[in-house]
Amino acid sequence: MRWVNFAILVFILLVIQTSIGRIFGLGPQRIAPDLLLILAAVLVFRIGNTESLVACWILGLLKDLSCDSVLGGYALSFGLVGFLVIYLREWLYMEHPLAIMFVVFVSCFAVDQLSFLVEQLKSSTTVDYKGQSFEMLFSALFSAALSPYGQWFLVKLSKPLGINLTKTYAQ
């Protein structure tokens, strides 16, 4: 993987997610898709080697730094979800849009749940889980709806990113 090109792509996605994504969010809570998680899930689903797991951890760390959460919650959950996607992709046909939508939905919901759990363990105050879980579900659905476009975008950027999408899973 070409890490400089990857860093530029991540910077662009982070700017879009933190600025434009919240403006065009749905509902009063401004529910927006998680573009960094879509990139992480598609990377692991399509290439699935150790570079993609490192990329997942970096994406999670950047999400930790960009929002007001406990440092390490998203980095840990992005890494764990990377391992989950590696386990799930052996049963799924990776060219089908429903497969990537399922993977992104499960990944997004799991990441939000794990980071919420880490935040609750670290903080002394409690937050209403019912309202948070409702927002997490709709954010996961919104992210899953956009995931086929993320997969198409990653396939188009495979050469600049230095990703060979024809590799086998035996790595």
N, C-alpha and C positions, 0 to 999 in steps of 0.2 A: 504494500500500500504506500502511496505517496502521501506522507504525513503533512507536508506543507499545503497541498491541495485539499486534503481532508480538513485541516485547520481553517482554511478559507471558507469551505462549505459550512462547517460548524458555526463559524462566526456569522455568516449570512443567515443561517437558520435560527440562531439565537437572537439576532436582531429582529427578525420577522416575528418570532414567537413572543418576545417580550414587548414589542411595540405594536405592531400591526395586528397580531393575533388577539390581543386583549381588546382592541378597539372594535373588531368585527366579531367578538364572541357572542354566543347565544344566551339569551335569557338575562335575568337581572344579576346573576352571578358572573356573567361574562365567561361562560364555559368555552374554552378554546382547545383545539387539538394540541397534543404534545409532539411537536415536530422532531425534537431530539430523540424521543423514544421511538418514533416511526423509523428514523434513520438507523437507530441501534438494532431494532428488531429485524429490519430488512437486511442490514449488513450481516447479522448472524444467520438469518434464514437463508440468504443467498450464498455466502462464502464460508462462514462457519469455521474459521481457524482461530489460532490464538491472537492474531492481529485484531480480529473483530471483537474478541472479548476485552482486549486492552482498549479498543475504541469505545466499547460500551461503558467501561469504567470511567474513561475520560469524559464521555458525554454525561454520565451521571454526576461526576464531580462539577462539571460546568453548570449543570442544572442546580446543584446545591449552591453554587456561588451566585447564581442569577436570581434566586428566590430566597425568601427569608425562612429557610428551614434549617434544621440542625445539620451541621456539616458532616457529610458521610452517609446520610440516610439514603439519598438518591444514588450515590455512587455504589453503595452496597447492594441496593435493590436492582440497579441496572445490571450489575455483574451477575447477580443470582438469576435474573430473568434471561440473561445471555445463555447461562447453562441450561435453563428450562427450554429455551428455544432450540438449542442443540439437541436436547432429548426429544422434543416434539417433532422436529422436522423429518425424522426418519419415517414417520407415519403419514406425512402429508405430501401431496403433489405440489411442488413449489411454483409451478407456472400458473396455477389456478388462483384467481383473485380472491376467492373465498378462503383459501388456505392462509394467505397473508393477512386477510382481514381477521380471521380467527386468532392468528398468532399475535397480531398487534392488540386486539381486544384483551386477550388474556394477559399479555405483557403489561399493557397500560394499567389495567385494573390491579394486577399484582404489585406493580411498582408503587402505585398510589397507596395501596393498603400497607405495604411494607414500610414506606417512608412515613406514613401516618403513625404506624406502630412505633417506629424509632423515635419520632418526635414526641409521642405521648410518654414513652419511657424516659426521655431526657428532660422533659419539662415538668414543672410542679403543678401546673393548671391542667384541667381537663377541658376538652372541646366536645361539642355535641357530635357524636359519631353518625347519627342518622342523617343529618344534613350534609355532612362531609361525604358520606358514602354515596348519597344521591348524586352529588356533583362529580364524584369519581367515576360513577357508572356512565354518566352522560359524556364526560370527557373521554372515557375509553371508547364509547360508541362513535363519537365524533372523530377520534383518531383512527379507528378501524375503518370508517367510511373513506378517509383520505389515504389509507395505506396503499391501495393499488397504484395511485399516482406517485407515491413515494417509491414504490418498487420500479415503476417505469422510469422515474427520474434517476434512480441509482443505476439502472441498466444503461441509460443514456450517458451517465457520467463515469462509466466503468473504466474507460481508457484514461481520462485525466486523473482519476483516483488510483490508477494502477491496479485495478482489481480484475482478476481473471475469473469470469463467471462460469467457465466450463470445467472448473476443478471438481474432482470427486470429493466426497465427504471423508475419505480415508486420509486424513492429514494429522 
